[in-house]
Amino acid sequence: MFSKPKDALYTSISRRKFLELGGGAATALGTGSLAVGMNSVMMRTPVQAASSQEAKMKQYAGSKLVFMSENTPPSFAIRDKIKDFYDATGITVEILTDDLPVVLQKVGIDVKGGKADFPVIYAQDKPIGAALADYLADFGKFIKDDTLPQDPEGYGADVWFDNFLDACGSMYEKGKIVALPYDAAVACTFYRQDLFEKYTKDFEKDYKYRMEFTAKTTWKNVLDYATFFKKLKQAGQDVPYGYAQHLGTFAWTTQLDIQRLMYSHGQWLDFNIDDVLGSKKPGPTNWGDATSVEMMKQFKAMADVSHPDNLANGTLELNTVYQSGQIAMQVQYHEFAASVEDEKTSKAAGGKTAYAPCPLGEASWIKNGGKAVNGTNCGIGGIAINKNASEDIQRAAFIFATHAVSKKVQYSVLTGLGGTPTRKSVLAEPDVVAARKRPSKMPNALTFESVYDFGIKAPNFVLGPKIPEVNEYHKILAAELTKCVAGKQSPEDACKAIKKQTDNVNDI
Amino acid sequence: MVSTGSGNAVSTAHDGERYVEGARVIEHMPASLNAVPPSRYYLWLMAPALIVLAAISIYPFFWLIWMSLQNVGAGPEVEFVGLKNFIKLWSDDKFWMGWILLFKYSFFCMFFEITIGVFLAVVLNGHRFENILITIFLMPMMMAPAIAGLVWYYLFNSTFGWYHWLFQSLGILGETSIIGSTETAMAGIVMVDIWQWTPLITLITLAGMKRVPRDQLEANMVDGASAIRNFIAITLPNIYPFLLIAIMLRFMDNFRFIDVIMRLTGGGPAEVTKVLPVYLFDVSFVYFKLGRGSAIALTLLIVTIIFGKLLVKVFESPASKRIDQGN
């Protein structure tokens, strides 16, 4: 099969030689893989403003980018269809996904170390965007650059859902955009309509009003519903608990959980700062004032009638508890509707769940003279560009970022994997309009009325607090809040402890 | 061949060897008389190892000290602050609570692991199925701590966890999971550590038990000692040095490994499992306050070294040496 050269160097190969050759080859391959695999690679063909759209798209053909993202639907969908992007641009994109806290750690180490191993970054508005804004490039210069391909819809605030661009893109400096809205998680109420209908008469006997969910349903009503279900449960009836909260291990969603309650009652804010821009010097926190103490008391009251394993349930676990039929209500992010409506894994599927806006503030609980609103908050995942990267890598990253937030991709994420769009134009598609009613091929669309038509609009939507020390603030708040819920300290002491530690962090 | 005056025929062949009356004589220089190489020679021999060690250990250590003297915040600015990070630790309640919880966690882990580990070693020693059983017992140790944490997270889960169901069925727990209650969360993480690391104690103790002299055991039994008396008087003193090694290893592990805690509780609920290394992780990689984090890490390192030294001191005590020499 093979002919042996007459003056062959080796007529046979010894084991030692085999190992030497193998080792050498492995080292060479390993070094080569490391060099190529770990870094972004840049190739550039210069273009002019008058160049064709195709030339602008392909100016970085042969380049490679690494995108560090949270493990959310858009990243999976884009990864599945990454060949489309490669065909259009010739740029290879490696998409790495992980849990949000891990993304924060990896990206934080990268950018603070002055590196750009991840030129494209998933910048969740507060935990990453507010904390690392100084390391994110301004999209403004790329948007104005006519040698780069631009999205036909543009990137103005009006092409995204209300407040989304501000939520993830505006950090500390007016006019600077550090991220474009990539995916969205907006809070709304999920409740078991079947159980509400079944027990409303019993409820009405005790509480003198109907058990139902509308935009006028207040937090006090929710407390009544939860108390009612708990009483039934304790009486031995085969019913779920009424409610559960976002406690568990993820501090940010715990902060969001009490923020909804607090903002609903007089639009209370954590700091006296611009809610859109945030501040690097936020000054003293408002924790410890009368509203915060009252809200802490009400949050504790809700906890006392919630699911017994409340303290172990983070956002994901809470949704599992709801899916398994252990609770009748949850305030949850609208991206979870897809999993709740999955009949293979959810006891709450098949038309049993209905969706409503976040509860309204209870007028009698307001202490600051403000008005009652349906306090709604969010996590708007932005796509951002690492400022440490070279100019060319940043430009190539912009081409990918605009692809990731294009209408076409957003639509395919919604229809394919149950994502949540950020561009308004997606909602105008006829099949998306149809999906807003049951039976729906896109279950997340069932929440759109509560979220896009109501929750994210003024005066209900709260964006902040955007401060550089936001992650430490979340941890402080979650720790003291859970101590209060566990009965280890009073609501007054919890508020005082949050104020003392937060002011200390902010050098007050 | 060369003729000598005395008539003895001496011939030379190679260096260092000669023939005397037909017999080959090889002259040797005793090794102890070899020329001592200059110290530079040893330095060159050690250089590769020193370079690697410096790159992976010494440089980061000095970098850690340098970082602990800086203020590294959310922005790119770095500022020299001297000992301010250390001074601030004195008034940091979470830092002190972290130490208390770390000692509590380490104490419970080691107490149960040593008690159960030694008991298992005694039972397994000389058992007809010793090899099979020890292999089975070692399995948890083979698992990566992060995976162990994930497995137990699912086992403890109140919605679908098998262990939760078991505890609930036995009336030990109510509807609240073991990691969801401030009263039981510490027990939950200790339980996982016991499950995973007791086999190490068993293995080390078992190795020690193989060295216990049978003649002493038999002599003691002839003198009428019970099995318990035999264990206390003969076995325990003989396995003592082995136990100290096991304690030292586990002690240092407890101060380092937070994979299970991070996966199971993340330091919660209500910070009842926030041992110091978890707090250190938060400060360094969630808040990115690397200066403060370095100061905490340095204190952790120093205390670990001091405790390690104390254990080595005990290990080298005259009592333990006597036992060792006796064998």
Interface residues (C-beta under 8 A of the other chain):
Chain A: P101 L104 Q105 G108 I109 K112 A131 L132 D134 Y135 L247 G248 T249 F250 K280 H307 P308 D309 N310 L311 A312 N313 E317 T320 V321 S324 Q326 P468 E469 N471 E472 K475 A478 A479 T482 K483 V485 A486 K488
Chain B: V72 G73 A74 G75 P76 N157 S158 T159 F160 G174 E175 T176 S177 I179 G180 S181 T182 T265 G266 G267 G268 P269 A270 E271 K274 D282 F285 V286 Y287 F288 K289 L290
